[in-house]
Amino acid sequence: MGDIGYMHTEKFGQACCAIAGVSNLKELPDGFLESAMLSADKDLSGRIDLCEFMHFYFKFSFSEEVTISPENRMLRKIARKHGIQYTDMDKYLKAFTKVDEDGSGLIELDEFAKLIPTLLKLPAGQILPESRVKKLWVDANRDNSNAAGMNLDIFTGYCSRFFADDNPLETFYKNVRPV
């Protein structure tokens, strides 16, 4: 195979980008190139020959990393993290986008306050006291290092834990104050 040539990591990375349809390595998932190189370099020579590349190509050309857009990979990762179906992510994404009025990619407290009546399925016109909204906000952001806002991951985890069933208030209080 030496007559045909080989690739070192840099050229192999460029080939991975071409397969995945991205313009640079930063658009590939974290650790993908290292994992791909380890998988492809069967003889551990530090370079990929044609046979190794062909084996890699057939093995990985249909993998999630190369066939799914970065946004959809992120949504799948969030769904797996929270144990929900990927198909349910659409409703969480739509709700998040609708509530994120300023398009910042974060739901801030004022946006969250507008969302709570819908999540709790409160009757029209009924509102929660500001102190209760702030308590819900603190609970929602318990594991969030960005207290200024809730990203899609935190939002999805919070909503899927507390508001996915027919009686969200009951579920919330069961989780907050277990019997």
N, CA, C and O atoms as a DFTB+ gen file, in Angstrom:
716 C
 N C O
     1  1       0.812      -1.193       0.000
     2  2       0.000       0.000       0.000
     3  2       0.857       1.259       0.000
     4  3       0.355       2.349      -0.275
     5  1       2.130       1.120       0.303
     6  2       2.993       2.287       0.365
     7  2       3.026       3.067      -0.941
     8  3       3.230       4.281      -0.926
     9  1       2.829       2.391      -2.073
    10  2       2.854       3.064      -3.367
    11  2       1.664       4.004      -3.550
    12  3       1.766       5.011      -4.251
    13  1       0.545       3.676      -2.925
    14  2      -0.665       4.481      -3.096
    15  2      -0.611       5.727      -2.225
    16  3      -1.115       6.779      -2.619
    17  1      -0.018       5.623      -1.070
    18  2       0.097       6.767      -0.182
    19  2      -0.600       6.548       1.139
    20  3      -1.194       5.501       1.399
    21  1      -0.508       7.564       1.954
    22  2      -1.092       7.497       3.290
    23  2      -1.380       8.918       3.764
    24  3      -0.968       9.895       3.139
    25  1      -2.091       9.010       4.878
    26  2      -2.439      10.306       5.464
    27  2      -1.995      10.333       6.912
    28  3      -2.126       9.346       7.637
    29  1      -1.470      11.470       7.321
    30  2      -1.229      11.715       8.739
    31  2      -2.485      12.375       9.310
    32  3      -3.457      12.603       8.590
    33  1      -2.458      12.671      10.576
    34  2      -3.635      13.186      11.281
    35  2      -4.248      14.411      10.606
    36  3      -5.470      14.497      10.486
    37  1      -3.425      15.355      10.164
    38  2      -3.963      16.587       9.566
    39  2      -4.792      16.291       8.317
    40  3      -5.914      16.778       8.184
    41  1      -4.237      15.492       7.403
    42  2      -4.960      15.154       6.169
    43  2      -6.165      14.265       6.478
    44  3      -7.213      14.396       5.845
    45  1      -6.020      13.375       7.435
    46  2      -7.136      12.523       7.840
    47  2      -8.260      13.389       8.412
    48  3      -9.435      13.133       8.149
    49  1      -7.906      14.399       9.183
    50  2      -8.899      15.337       9.720
    51  2      -9.644      16.057       8.607
    52  3     -10.859      16.235       8.678
    53  1      -8.909      16.472       7.575
    54  2      -9.547      17.131       6.430
    55  2     -10.510      16.171       5.729
    56  3     -11.592      16.570       5.298
    57  1     -10.108      14.909       5.621
    58  2     -10.986      13.908       5.007
    59  2     -12.240      13.700       5.855
    60  3     -13.340      13.571       5.319
    61  1     -12.075      13.668       7.171
    62  2     -13.231      13.521       8.074
    63  2     -14.188      14.698       7.914
    64  3     -15.406      14.520       7.912
    65  1     -13.633      15.896       7.779
    66  2     -14.474      17.080       7.571
    67  2     -15.260      16.954       6.265
    68  3     -16.447      17.279       6.215
    69  1     -14.599      16.486       5.218
    70  2     -15.277      16.322       3.930
    71  2     -16.401      15.287       4.035
    72  3     -17.488      15.493       3.496
    73  1     -16.140      14.186       4.721
    74  2     -17.159      13.145       4.895
    75  2     -18.349      13.685       5.684
    76  3     -19.501      13.393       5.365
    77  1     -18.058      14.469       6.711
    78  2     -19.114      14.996       7.584
    79  2     -19.798      16.229       6.998
    80  3     -20.830      16.667       7.506
    81  1     -19.231      16.786       5.940
    82  2     -19.828      17.964       5.328
    83  2     -19.664      19.227       6.153
    84  3     -20.529      20.102       6.144
    85  1     -18.547      19.319       6.867
    86  2     -18.263      20.516       7.661
    87  2     -17.007      21.183       7.110
    88  3     -16.214      20.554       6.410
    89  1     -16.838      22.460       7.433
    90  2     -15.720      23.196       6.848
    91  2     -14.432      23.125       7.652
    92  3     -13.352      23.356       7.108
    93  1     -14.532      22.802       8.963
    94  2     -13.301      22.685       9.748
    95  2     -13.498      21.725      10.922
    96  3     -14.620      21.338      11.250
    97  1     -12.390      21.354      11.538
    98  2     -12.410      20.355      12.613
    99  2     -13.234      20.787      13.822
   100  3     -13.771      19.939      14.535
   101  1     -13.340      22.083      14.060
   102  2     -14.095      22.576      15.217
   103  2     -15.581      22.240      15.117
   104  3     -16.285      22.215      16.126
   105  1     -16.051      21.984      13.907
   106  2     -17.462      21.650      13.720
   107  2     -17.751      20.172      13.986
   108  3     -18.912      19.778      14.092
   109  1     -16.713      19.364      14.093
   110  2     -16.894      17.950      14.433
   111  2     -17.105      17.828      15.938
   112  3     -16.649      18.685      16.695
   113  1     -17.785      16.780      16.379
   114  2     -17.985      16.600      17.827
   115  2     -16.647      16.505      18.557
   116  3     -15.656      16.035      17.999
   117  1     -16.632      16.952      19.799
   118  2     -15.421      16.874      20.620
   119  2     -14.900      15.444      20.659
   120  3     -15.657      14.502      20.893
   121  1     -13.613      15.293      20.429
   122  2     -12.975      13.989      20.506
   123  2     -13.173      13.105      19.288
   124  3     -12.638      11.997      19.240
   125  1     -13.938      13.574      18.295
   126  2     -14.228      12.726      17.138
   127  2     -12.965      12.361      16.367
   128  3     -12.758      11.193      16.036
   129  1     -12.117      13.350      16.076
   130  2     -10.924      13.070      15.270
   131  2     -10.009      12.076      15.969
   132  3      -9.507      11.145      15.340
   133  1      -9.790      12.266      17.259
   134  2      -8.920      11.348      18.003
   135  2      -9.493       9.930      17.986
   136  3      -8.769       8.959      17.771
   137  1     -10.787       9.829      18.214
   138  2     -11.452       8.525      18.204
   139  2     -11.388       7.889      16.817
   140  3     -11.128       6.694      16.682
   141  1     -11.627       8.697      15.797
   142  2     -11.586       8.194      14.426
   143  2     -10.181       7.732      14.059
   144  3     -10.014       6.693      13.420
   145  1      -9.180       8.492      14.457
   146  2      -7.787       8.136      14.156
   147  2      -7.427       6.810      14.823
   148  3      -6.808       5.944      14.206
   149  1      -7.820       6.660      16.089
   150  2      -7.542       5.398      16.789
   151  2      -8.238       4.226      16.115
   152  3      -7.676       3.137      16.003
   153  1      -9.453       4.458      15.673
   154  2     -10.216       3.399      15.024
   155  2      -9.644       3.047      13.648
   156  3      -9.577       1.874      13.281
   157  1      -9.239       4.054      12.901
   158  2      -8.771       3.829      11.536
   159  2      -7.351       3.283      11.465
   160  3      -7.048       2.464      10.597
   161  1      -6.487       3.719      12.354
   162  2      -5.064       3.360      12.300
   163  2      -4.850       1.964      12.892
   164  3      -4.349       1.820      14.007
   165  1      -5.234       0.953      12.134
   166  2      -5.202      -0.434      12.618
   167  2      -3.797      -0.913      12.982
   168  3      -3.630      -1.686      13.926
   169  1      -2.795      -0.462      12.243
   170  2      -1.432      -0.927      12.527
   171  2      -0.681       0.001      13.488
   172  3       0.505      -0.198      13.750
   173  1      -1.378       1.010      14.008
   174  2      -0.817       1.951      14.991
   175  2       0.461       2.636      14.502
   176  3       1.373       2.911      15.283
   177  1       0.507       2.902      13.203
   178  2       1.689       3.533      12.615
   179  2       1.665       5.057      12.732
   180  3       2.670       5.718      12.471
   181  1       0.529       5.604      13.119
   182  2       0.409       7.059      13.181
   183  2       0.008       7.665      11.851
   184  3      -0.036       8.886      11.703
   185  1      -0.283       6.813      10.887
   186  2      -0.745       7.275       9.583
   187  2      -1.782       6.284       9.048
   188  3      -1.813       5.121       9.450
   189  1      -2.609       6.754       8.156
   190  2      -3.702       5.951       7.615
   191  2      -3.388       5.623       6.163
   192  3      -3.230       6.524       5.340
   193  1      -3.297       4.320       5.844
   194  2      -3.096       3.949       4.444
   195  2      -4.465       3.773       3.776
   196  3      -5.497       3.917       4.431
   197  1      -4.475       3.469       2.494
   198  2      -5.718       3.388       1.732
   199  2      -6.670       2.335       2.292
   200  3      -7.865       2.595       2.435
   201  1      -6.156       1.160       2.608
   202  2      -7.019       0.099       3.153
   203  2      -7.632       0.523       4.487
   204  3      -8.820       0.311       4.732
   205  1      -6.813       1.118       5.335
   206  2      -7.326       1.582       6.626
   207  2      -8.391       2.662       6.423
   208  3      -9.419       2.669       7.101
   209  1      -8.132       3.567       5.487
   210  2      -9.101       4.630       5.236
   211  2     -10.411       4.071       4.691
   212  3     -11.489       4.495       5.109
   213  1     -10.324       3.129       3.769
   214  2     -11.546       2.541       3.200
   215  2     -12.353       1.834       4.284
   216  3     -13.578       1.955       4.323
   217  1     -11.686       1.109       5.149
   218  2     -12.377       0.437       6.253
   219  2     -13.055       1.473       7.145
   220  3     -14.220       1.319       7.511
   221  1     -12.322       2.527       7.491
   222  2     -12.888       3.602       8.305
   223  2     -14.091       4.230       7.601
   224  3     -15.138       4.428       8.217
   225  1     -13.947       4.539       6.329
   226  2     -15.006       5.214       5.583
   227  2     -16.289       4.388       5.583
   228  3     -17.370       4.922       5.831
   229  1     -16.178       3.109       5.310
   230  2     -17.375       2.267       5.279
   231  2     -17.980       2.093       6.664
   232  3     -19.195       1.950       6.804
   233  1     -17.139       2.105       7.675
   234  2     -17.635       1.936       9.041
   235  2     -18.316       3.201       9.562
   236  3     -19.351       3.113      10.223
   237  1     -17.759       4.360       9.277
   238  2     -18.226       5.604       9.885
   239  2     -19.037       6.519       8.975
   240  3     -19.591       7.509       9.453
   241  1     -19.124       6.225       7.694
   242  2     -19.812       7.169       6.815
   243  2     -21.305       7.267       7.098
   244  3     -21.966       8.191       6.624
   245  1     -21.843       6.323       7.868
   246  2     -23.261       6.386       8.216
   247  2     -23.474       6.641       9.705
   248  3     -24.591       6.493      10.202
   249  1     -22.433       7.016      10.410
   250  2     -22.563       7.248      11.851
   251  2     -23.215       8.600      12.124
   252  3     -23.231       9.484      11.268
   253  1     -23.746       8.739      13.321
   254  2     -24.413       9.975      13.736
   255  2     -23.502      11.186      13.581
   256  3     -23.963      12.265      13.210
   257  1     -22.226      11.017      13.859
   258  2     -21.296      12.138      13.814
   259  2     -21.169      12.745      12.427
   260  3     -20.880      13.934      12.295
   261  1     -21.380      11.943      11.393
   262  2     -21.188      12.456      10.042
   263  2     -22.483      12.603       9.255
   264  3     -22.481      13.249       8.208
   265  1     -23.577      12.035       9.714
   266  2     -24.815      12.114       8.943
   267  2     -25.831      13.092       9.514
   268  3     -26.815      13.414       8.849
   269  1     -25.612      13.564      10.724
   270  2     -26.593      14.422      11.384
   271  2     -25.968      15.784      11.658
   272  3     -24.801      15.883      12.037
   273  1     -26.752      16.816      11.465
   274  2     -26.253      18.183      11.661
   275  2     -25.834      18.395      13.113
   276  3     -26.327      17.713      14.011
   277  1     -24.926      19.339      13.343
   278  2     -24.512      19.624      14.726
   279  2     -25.695      19.963      15.640
   280  3     -25.714      19.550      16.799
   281  1     -26.679      20.710      15.130
   282  2     -27.848      21.059      15.957
   283  2     -28.625      19.800      16.357
   284  3     -29.013      19.654      17.516
   285  1     -28.849      18.901      15.410
   286  2     -29.581      17.673      15.733
   287  2     -28.778      16.747      16.636
   288  3     -29.355      16.036      17.458
   289  1     -27.449      16.744      16.494
   290  2     -26.617      15.962      17.416
   291  2     -26.770      16.496      18.831
   292  3     -26.862      15.726      19.788
   293  1     -26.796      17.844      18.961
   294  2     -26.968      18.456      20.273
   295  2     -28.329      18.064      20.859
   296  3     -28.417      17.728      22.040
   297  1     -29.384      18.103      20.049
   298  2     -30.717      17.737      20.529
   299  2     -30.757      16.272      20.958
   300  3     -31.365      15.942      21.976
   301  1     -30.117      15.397      20.196
   302  2     -30.066      13.977      20.566
   303  2     -29.304      13.771      21.869
   304  3     -29.693      12.956      22.706
   305  1     -28.222      14.514      22.032
   306  2     -27.426      14.411      23.261
   307  2     -28.256      14.843      24.467
   308  3     -28.222      14.189      25.510
   309  1     -28.997      15.932      24.332
   310  2     -29.856      16.405      25.421
   311  2     -30.937      15.374      25.725
   312  3     -31.202      15.079      26.890
   313  1     -31.558      14.829      24.694
   314  2     -32.608      13.821      24.897
   315  2     -32.052      12.606      25.636
   316  3     -32.673      12.118      26.581
   317  1     -30.894      12.119      25.214
   318  2     -30.287      10.962      25.893
   319  2     -29.958      11.293      27.346
   320  3     -30.200      10.484      28.241
   321  1     -29.411      12.474      27.574
   322  2     -29.029      12.887      28.924
   323  2     -30.222      12.866      29.875
   324  3     -30.087      12.481      31.036
   325  1     -31.379      13.276      29.388
   326  2     -32.559      13.385      30.247
   327  2     -33.510      12.199      30.120
   328  3     -34.590      12.198      30.710
   329  1     -33.103      11.183      29.345
   330  2     -33.904       9.968      29.234
   331  2     -35.243      10.173      28.551
   332  3     -36.232       9.527      28.899
   333  1     -35.272      11.069      27.582
   334  2     -36.519      11.290      26.852
   335  2     -36.326      10.908      25.388
   336  3     -35.198      10.801      24.906
   337  1     -37.424      10.708      24.699
   338  2     -37.369      10.356      23.285
   339  2     -36.893      11.559      22.471
   340  3     -37.257      12.700      22.757
   341  1     -36.082      11.292      21.465
   342  2     -35.615      12.368      20.593
   343  2     -36.796      13.080      19.944
   344  3     -36.765      14.295      19.752
   345  1     -37.834      12.323      19.608
   346  2     -39.005      12.927      18.967
   347  2     -39.703      13.936      19.878
   348  3     -40.385      14.837      19.388
   349  1     -39.543      13.800      21.192
   350  2     -40.130      14.764      22.133
   351  2     -39.334      16.064      22.198
   352  3     -39.839      17.075      22.687
   353  1     -38.108      16.046      21.715
   354  2     -37.275      17.248      21.776
   355  2     -37.882      18.395      20.970
   356  3     -37.646      19.563      21.278
   357  1     -38.654      18.069      19.949
   358  2     -39.267      19.108      19.133
   359  2     -40.169      20.008      19.974
   360  3     -40.138      21.230      19.829
   361  1     -40.975      19.404      20.856
   362  2     -41.873      20.230      21.680
   363  2     -41.078      21.080      22.678
   364  3     -41.444      22.224      22.946
   365  1     -39.988      20.521      23.229
   366  2     -39.161      21.306      24.154
   367  2     -38.462      22.451      23.424
   368  3     -38.389      23.569      23.935
   369  1     -37.953      22.166      22.232
   370  2     -37.276      23.200      21.450
   371  2     -38.252      24.306      21.057
   372  3     -37.919      25.488      21.148
   373  1     -39.464      23.928      20.617
   374  2     -40.465      24.937      20.238
   375  2     -40.848      25.796      21.437
   376  3     -40.931      27.019      21.327
   377  1     -41.082      25.158      22.578
   378  2     -41.443      25.911      23.788
   379  2     -40.305      26.842      24.192
   380  3     -40.533      27.999      24.543
   381  1     -39.085      26.331      24.140
   382  2     -37.917      27.134      24.513
   383  2     -37.788      28.348      23.595
   384  3     -37.607      29.473      24.060
   385  1     -37.882      28.109      22.300
   386  2     -37.730      29.183      21.317
   387  2     -38.827      30.232      21.477
   388  3     -38.573      31.431      21.361
   389  1     -40.042      29.772      21.742
   390  2     -41.168      30.695      21.929
   391  2     -40.956      31.588      23.153
   392  3     -41.258      32.780      23.117
   393  1     -40.442      31.011      24.222
   394  2     -40.260      31.746      25.473
   395  2     -39.019      32.638      25.430
   396  3     -39.003      33.700      26.052
   397  1     -37.999      32.225      24.716
   398  2     -36.758      33.011      24.617
   399  2     -36.998      34.209      23.699
   400  3     -36.526      34.240      22.562
   401  1     -37.730      35.179      24.204
   402  2     -38.188      36.315      23.399
   403  2     -37.055      37.142      22.812
   404  3     -37.182      37.669      21.707
   405  1     -35.961      37.261      23.529
   406  2     -34.851      38.086      23.041
   407  2     -33.871      37.307      22.164
   408  3     -32.911      37.880      21.647
   409  1     -34.107      36.005      21.994
   410  2     -33.253      35.191      21.133
   411  2     -31.846      34.998      21.651
   412  3     -30.931      34.726      20.873
   413  1     -31.655      35.135      22.953
   414  2     -30.316      35.041      23.550
   415  2     -29.810      33.607      23.684
   416  3     -28.625      33.386      23.933
   417  1     -30.704      32.635      23.521
   418  2     -30.314      31.247      23.761
   419  2     -30.427      30.872      25.223
   420  3     -30.058      29.768      25.625
   421  1     -30.942      31.802      26.019
   422  2     -31.174      31.576      27.447
   423  2     -32.565      32.084      27.803
   424  3     -33.027      33.088      27.261
   425  1     -33.221      31.392      28.707
   426  2     -34.479      31.892      29.257
   427  2     -34.131      32.594      30.558
   428  3     -33.617      31.984      31.495
   429  1     -34.420      33.890      30.596
   430  2     -34.161      34.675      31.794
   431  2     -35.388      34.630      32.703
   432  3     -36.447      34.145      32.305
   433  1     -35.237      35.135      33.914
   434  2     -36.301      35.085      34.919
   435  2     -37.614      35.674      34.417
   436  3     -38.671      35.081      34.633
   437  1     -37.571      36.827      33.754
   438  2     -38.820      37.441      33.282
   439  2     -39.517      36.572      32.239
   440  3     -40.745      36.492      32.220
   441  1     -38.742      35.923      31.375
   442  2     -39.319      35.018      30.374
   443  2     -39.874      33.768      31.058
   444  3     -40.943      33.274      30.697
   445  1     -39.145      33.269      32.035
   446  2     -39.567      32.097      32.806
   447  2     -40.897      32.373      33.507
   448  3     -41.779      31.514      33.530
   449  1     -41.040      33.569      34.078
   450  2     -42.267      33.939      34.790
   451  2     -43.479      33.889      33.862
   452  3     -44.577      33.540      34.295
   453  1     -43.287      34.233      32.600
   454  2     -44.386      34.180      31.626
   455  2     -44.725      32.743      31.241
   456  3     -45.857      32.451      30.854
   457  1     -43.755      31.855      31.346
   458  2     -43.939      30.459      30.962
   459  2     -44.630      29.629      32.044
   460  3     -45.372      28.700      31.726
   461  1     -44.399      29.947      33.288
   462  2     -44.873      29.134      34.412
   463  2     -46.374      28.832      34.371
   464  3     -46.746      27.676      34.569
   465  1     -47.253      29.805      34.127
   466  2     -48.684      29.466      34.096
   467  2     -49.022      28.372      33.072
   468  3     -49.878      27.524      33.321
   469  1     -48.348      28.402      31.932
   470  2     -48.575      27.371      30.916
   471  2     -48.057      26.022      31.403
   472  3     -48.745      25.009      31.277
   473  1     -46.847      26.006      31.959
   474  2     -46.274      24.750      32.450
   475  2     -47.121      24.129      33.554
   476  3     -47.300      22.913      33.604
   477  1     -47.635      24.976      34.433
   478  2     -48.428      24.481      35.562
   479  2     -49.891      24.244      35.196
   480  3     -50.679      23.762      36.010
   481  1     -50.240      24.592      33.958
   482  2     -51.620      24.438      33.473
   483  2     -52.599      25.171      34.387
   484  3     -53.652      24.648      34.751
   485  1     -52.221      26.392      34.742
   486  2     -53.080      27.212      35.593
   487  2     -54.282      27.707      34.790
   488  3     -54.168      27.954      33.589
   489  1     -55.422      27.850      35.445
   490  2     -56.593      28.413      34.753
   491  2     -56.291      29.830      34.261
   492  3     -55.471      30.539      34.844
   493  1     -56.957      30.224      33.193
   494  2     -56.748      31.558      32.618
   495  2     -56.940      32.630      33.683
   496  3     -57.901      32.599      34.451
   497  1     -56.020      33.567      33.714
   498  2     -56.104      34.678      34.647
   499  2     -55.467      34.422      35.999
   500  3     -55.204      35.364      36.746
   501  1     -55.216      33.169      36.324
   502  2     -54.598      32.862      37.616
   503  2     -53.092      33.074      37.513
   504  3     -52.462      32.654      36.543
   505  1     -52.529      33.721      38.510
   506  2     -51.085      33.963      38.517
   507  2     -50.494      33.458      39.826
   508  3     -51.191      33.313      40.831
   509  1     -49.228      33.200      39.789
   510  2     -48.511      32.785      40.993
   511  2     -47.863      34.000      41.634
   512  3     -47.482      34.942      40.940
   513  1     -47.737      33.983      42.946
   514  2     -47.008      35.071      43.605
   515  2     -45.555      35.104      43.117
   516  3     -44.985      34.073      42.760
   517  1     -44.979      36.286      43.109
   518  2     -43.600      36.455      42.649
   519  2     -42.635      35.570      43.437
   520  3     -41.678      35.038      42.875
   521  1     -42.887      35.414      44.740
   522  2     -42.005      34.580      45.566
   523  2     -42.027      33.120      45.102
   524  3     -40.995      32.448      45.125
   525  1     -43.199      32.626      44.679
   526  2     -43.311      31.244      44.192
   527  2     -42.589      31.096      42.857
   528  3     -41.915      30.093      42.622
   529  1     -42.726      32.088      41.987
   530  2     -42.031      32.060      40.691
   531  2     -40.523      32.034      40.923
   532  3     -39.806      31.284      40.261
   533  1     -40.042      32.847      41.855
   534  2     -38.602      32.870      42.150
   535  2     -38.137      31.542      42.729
   536  3     -37.030      31.092      42.432
   537  1     -38.970      30.907      43.557
   538  2     -38.633      29.585      44.107
   539  2     -38.522      28.561      42.977
   540  3     -37.590      27.757      42.954
   541  1     -39.469      28.591      42.045
   542  2     -39.413      27.691      40.886
   543  2     -38.162      27.967      40.052
   544  3     -37.532      27.038      39.546
   545  1     -37.808      29.237      39.911
   546  2     -36.610      29.627      39.157
   547  2     -35.347      29.061      39.805
   548  3     -34.477      28.516      39.126
   549  1     -35.262      29.197      41.118
   550  2     -34.106      28.674      41.854
   551  2     -34.037      27.156      41.695
   552  3     -32.963      26.603      41.458
   553  1     -35.182      26.482      41.823
   554  2     -35.209      25.025      41.643
   555  2     -34.780      24.635      40.234
   556  3     -34.027      23.678      40.052
   557  1     -35.254      25.368      39.247
   558  2     -34.917      25.069      37.852
   559  2     -33.429      25.243      37.589
   560  3     -32.847      24.527      36.773
   561  1     -32.822      26.189      38.278
   562  2     -31.415      26.516      38.038
   563  2     -30.467      25.909      39.060
   564  3     -29.306      26.309      39.144
   565  1     -30.942      24.964      39.822
   566  2     -30.125      24.362      40.885
   567  2     -28.791      23.843      40.367
   568  3     -27.759      24.049      41.007
   569  1     -28.795      23.179      39.229
   570  2     -27.563      22.597      38.681
   571  2     -26.980      23.444      37.556
   572  3     -26.172      22.958      36.765
   573  1     -27.382      24.693      37.482
   574  2     -26.988      25.549      36.374
   575  2     -25.911      26.529      36.822
   576  3     -26.123      27.313      37.747
   577  1     -24.779      26.483      36.175
   578  2     -23.698      27.410      36.520
   579  2     -23.963      28.813      35.977
   580  3     -23.327      29.778      36.400
   581  1     -24.906      28.923      35.039
   582  2     -25.240      30.227      34.462
   583  2     -26.565      30.699      35.051
   584  3     -27.611      30.574      34.414
   585  1     -26.520      31.237      36.257
   586  2     -27.736      31.650      36.963
   587  2     -28.474      32.782      36.254
   588  3     -29.625      33.065      36.588
   589  1     -27.840      33.430      35.288
   590  2     -28.502      34.513      34.554
   591  2     -29.584      33.984      33.629
   592  3     -30.499      34.719      33.258
   593  1     -29.489      32.729      33.258
   594  2     -30.472      32.173      32.343
   595  2     -30.385      30.669      32.245
   596  3     -29.407      30.050      32.664
   597  1     -31.424      30.103      31.686
   598  2     -31.554      28.658      31.548
   599  2     -31.382      28.301      30.067
   600  3     -32.137      28.788      29.225
   601  1     -30.402      27.461      29.744
   602  2     -30.221      27.050      28.358
   603  2     -31.185      25.906      28.022
   604  3     -31.931      25.447      28.887
   605  1     -31.166      25.453      26.779
   606  2     -32.096      24.410      26.338
   607  2     -31.919      23.120      27.125
   608  3     -32.907      22.453      27.433
   609  1     -30.699      22.757      27.454
   610  2     -30.420      21.540      28.216
   611  2     -31.084      21.603      29.594
   612  3     -31.805      20.682      29.979
   613  1     -30.842      22.677      30.329
   614  2     -31.425      22.841      31.665
   615  2     -32.949      22.898      31.566
   616  3     -33.651      22.266      32.355
   617  1     -33.453      23.652      30.599
   618  2     -34.896      23.789      30.383
   619  2     -35.542      22.428      30.119
   620  3     -36.570      22.100      30.711
   621  1     -34.943      21.644      29.236
   622  2     -35.493      20.334      28.894
   623  2     -35.496      19.413      30.103
   624  3     -36.488      18.736      30.370
   625  1     -34.387      19.387      30.835
   626  2     -34.329      18.544      32.028
   627  2     -35.370      18.930      33.054
   628  3     -36.039      18.068      33.624
   629  1     -35.509      20.214      33.290
   630  2     -36.476      20.718      34.272
   631  2     -37.906      20.391      33.840
   632  3     -38.690      19.848      34.618
   633  1     -38.232      20.721      32.611
   634  2     -39.598      20.491      32.126
   635  2     -39.936      19.007      32.055
   636  3     -41.051      18.613      32.398
   637  1     -39.005      18.190      31.622
   638  2     -39.301      16.754      31.512
   639  2     -39.447      16.106      32.883
   640  3     -40.163      15.114      33.022
   641  1     -38.786      16.646      33.886
   642  2     -38.888      16.114      35.245
   643  2     -40.194      16.501      35.919
   644  3     -40.813      15.682      36.597
   645  1     -40.611      17.735      35.735
   646  2     -41.729      18.251      36.521
   647  2     -43.024      18.488      35.760
   648  3     -44.093      18.500      36.370
   649  1     -42.959      18.674      34.458
   650  2     -44.152      19.138      33.756
   651  2     -44.582      18.238      32.602
   652  3     -45.321      18.685      31.724
   653  1     -44.147      17.004      32.580
   654  2     -44.447      16.135      31.451
   655  2     -45.768      15.383      31.601
   656  3     -46.246      14.795      30.631
   657  1     -46.359      15.387      32.779
   658  2     -47.597      14.621      32.944
   659  2     -48.816      15.536      33.053
   660  3     -48.722      16.747      32.855
   661  1     -49.968      14.924      33.374
   662  2     -51.228      15.669      33.404
   663  2     -51.391      16.559      34.625
   664  3     -52.203      17.484      34.606
   665  1     -50.636      16.298      35.688
   666  2     -50.778      17.096      36.898
   667  2     -49.411      17.643      37.317
   668  3     -48.794      17.124      38.247
   669  1     -48.940      18.685      36.634
   670  2     -47.581      19.173      36.885
   671  2     -47.348      19.694      38.301
   672  3     -46.251      19.530      38.834
   673  1     -48.347      20.317      38.921
   674  2     -48.152      20.812      40.287
   675  2     -47.899      19.661      41.253
   676  3     -47.012      19.737      42.103
   677  1     -48.680      18.603      41.118
   678  2     -48.501      17.439      41.987
   679  2     -47.124      16.821      41.778
   680  3     -46.436      16.488      42.744
   681  1     -46.725      16.668      40.532
   682  2     -45.404      16.109      40.227
   683  2     -44.301      16.987      40.797
   684  3     -43.339      16.487      41.380
   685  1     -44.442      18.291      40.629
   686  2     -43.436      19.210      41.151
   687  2     -43.277      19.026      42.654
   688  3     -42.159      18.873      43.145
   689  1     -44.387      19.040      43.388
   690  2     -44.293      18.956      44.845
   691  2     -43.836      17.577      45.318
   692  3     -43.205      17.471      46.370
   693  1     -44.137      16.530      44.572
   694  2     -43.611      15.200      44.921
   695  2     -42.090      15.186      44.809
   696  3     -41.405      14.571      45.627
   697  1     -41.571      15.863      43.798
   698  2     -40.119      15.910      43.601
   699  2     -39.433      16.840      44.585
   700  3     -38.292      16.599      44.980
   701  1     -40.119      17.898      44.982
   702  2     -39.531      18.866      45.901
   703  2     -39.599      18.369      47.337
   704  3     -38.647      18.517      48.103
   705  1     -40.733      17.778      47.693
   706  2     -40.943      17.306      49.065
   707  2     -41.374      15.846      49.044
   708  3     -42.553      15.549      49.234
   709  1     -40.439      14.934      48.818
   710  2     -40.804      13.519      48.768
   711  2     -41.373      13.051      50.107
   712  3     -40.914      13.457      51.175
   713  1     -42.378      12.191      50.020
   714  2     -43.033      11.670      51.228
   715  2     -42.267      10.484      51.747
   716  3     -42.651       9.896      52.758
